[in-house]
């Protein structure tokens, strides 16, 4: 992510590690609003399922970050798949909650 002041102080291997960790963090920050809104919407009528899927998202994001930092973009697939499946479940529960509200 750029060639700022860290680039002169880190070796190529450490720079790659730092860059991958920073990208994994940015990816989480970009999606956290969606996760929270879906968990809140789904939790109106399905709090247990929403909390379970929220825990699945947490584990998936952890696997995503570990895989991305250690293996680069190829290592993130298991965590990304887990997160995406949990998001689909939360989206479905959120739609059902919205339907019940109306």
C-alpha positions as CSV (number, residue, x, y, z in Angstrom):
1,X,0.0,0.0,0.0
2,X,2.3,2.7,-1.2
3,X,5.9,3.4,-0.6
4,X,5.9,5.6,2.4
5,X,8.3,5.8,5.3
6,X,7.9,2.1,6.1
7,X,9.2,1.0,2.8
8,X,12.7,2.2,3.6
9,X,12.8,0.5,7.0
10,X,11.4,-2.9,6.1
11,X,12.8,-5.8,4.2
12,X,10.8,-7.0,1.2
13,X,9.5,-10.0,3.1
14,X,8.4,-7.8,6.1
15,X,6.9,-5.2,3.7
16,X,4.8,-7.9,2.0
17,X,3.6,-9.2,5.4
18,X,2.8,-5.6,6.5
19,X,1.0,-4.9,3.3
20,X,-1.1,-8.1,3.4
21,X,-2.0,-7.4,7.1
22,X,-3.1,-3.9,6.2
23,X,-5.2,-5.1,3.3
24,X,-6.9,-7.7,5.5
25,X,-7.7,-5.0,8.0
26,X,-9.1,-2.6,5.4
27,X,-11.2,-5.3,4.0
28,X,-12.8,-5.9,7.4
29,X,-13.4,-2.2,7.9
30,X,-15.2,-1.9,4.6
31,X,-17.6,-4.7,5.5
32,X,-18.2,-4.1,9.2
33,X,-21.2,-1.8,8.7
34,X,-22.9,-4.3,6.6
35,X,-22.3,-7.1,9.1
36,X,-23.7,-5.0,12.0
37,X,-26.8,-3.8,10.1
38,X,-27.6,-7.4,9.0
39,X,-27.1,-8.8,12.5
40,X,-29.3,-6.1,14.0
41,X,-32.1,-6.5,11.4
42,X,-32.0,-10.3,11.7
43,X,-31.9,-10.2,15.5
44,X,-35.2,-8.5,15.8
45,X,-37.1,-11.8,15.4
46,X,-34.3,-14.3,15.3
47,X,-31.7,-13.3,17.9
48,X,-30.2,-16.8,18.5
49,X,-29.7,-17.4,14.8
50,X,-28.3,-13.9,14.3
51,X,-25.8,-14.3,17.1
52,X,-24.7,-17.7,15.8
53,X,-24.2,-16.2,12.3
54,X,-22.4,-13.2,13.8
55,X,-20.0,-15.7,15.5
56,X,-19.5,-17.4,12.2
57,X,-18.7,-14.1,10.6
58,X,-16.1,-13.5,13.4
59,X,-14.5,-16.9,12.8
60,X,-14.6,-16.4,9.0
61,X,-13.0,-12.9,9.3
62,X,-10.3,-14.4,11.6
63,X,-9.6,-17.2,9.0
64,X,-9.6,-14.6,6.2
65,X,-7.0,-12.4,8.0
66,X,-4.7,-15.3,9.0
67,X,-4.9,-16.8,5.5
68,X,-4.3,-13.4,3.8
69,X,-1.4,-12.5,5.9
70,X,0.3,-15.8,5.7
71,X,-0.4,-16.8,2.0
72,X,-1.5,-13.6,0.3
73,X,-4.7,-13.3,-1.7
74,X,-4.9,-17.1,-2.3
75,X,-5.1,-17.8,1.4
76,X,-8.3,-15.9,2.0
77,X,-10.7,-18.2,0.2
78,X,-11.8,-20.4,3.2
79,X,-12.6,-17.4,5.4
80,X,-14.2,-15.4,2.6
81,X,-16.5,-18.4,1.7
82,X,-17.5,-18.7,5.4
83,X,-18.3,-15.0,5.7
84,X,-20.2,-14.9,2.5
85,X,-22.4,-17.8,3.5
86,X,-23.1,-16.2,6.9
87,X,-24.0,-12.9,5.2
88,X,-26.5,-14.7,2.9
89,X,-28.1,-16.3,6.0
90,X,-28.3,-13.0,7.8
91,X,-29.7,-11.4,4.7
92,X,-32.5,-14.0,4.5
93,X,-33.2,-13.7,8.2
94,X,-33.3,-9.9,7.9
95,X,-35.8,-10.1,5.0
96,X,-37.9,-12.4,7.1
97,X,-37.8,-10.1,10.0
98,X,-38.8,-7.2,7.8
99,X,-41.7,-9.2,6.5
100,X,-42.9,-10.0,10.0
101,X,-42.6,-6.3,11.0
102,X,-44.8,-5.3,8.1
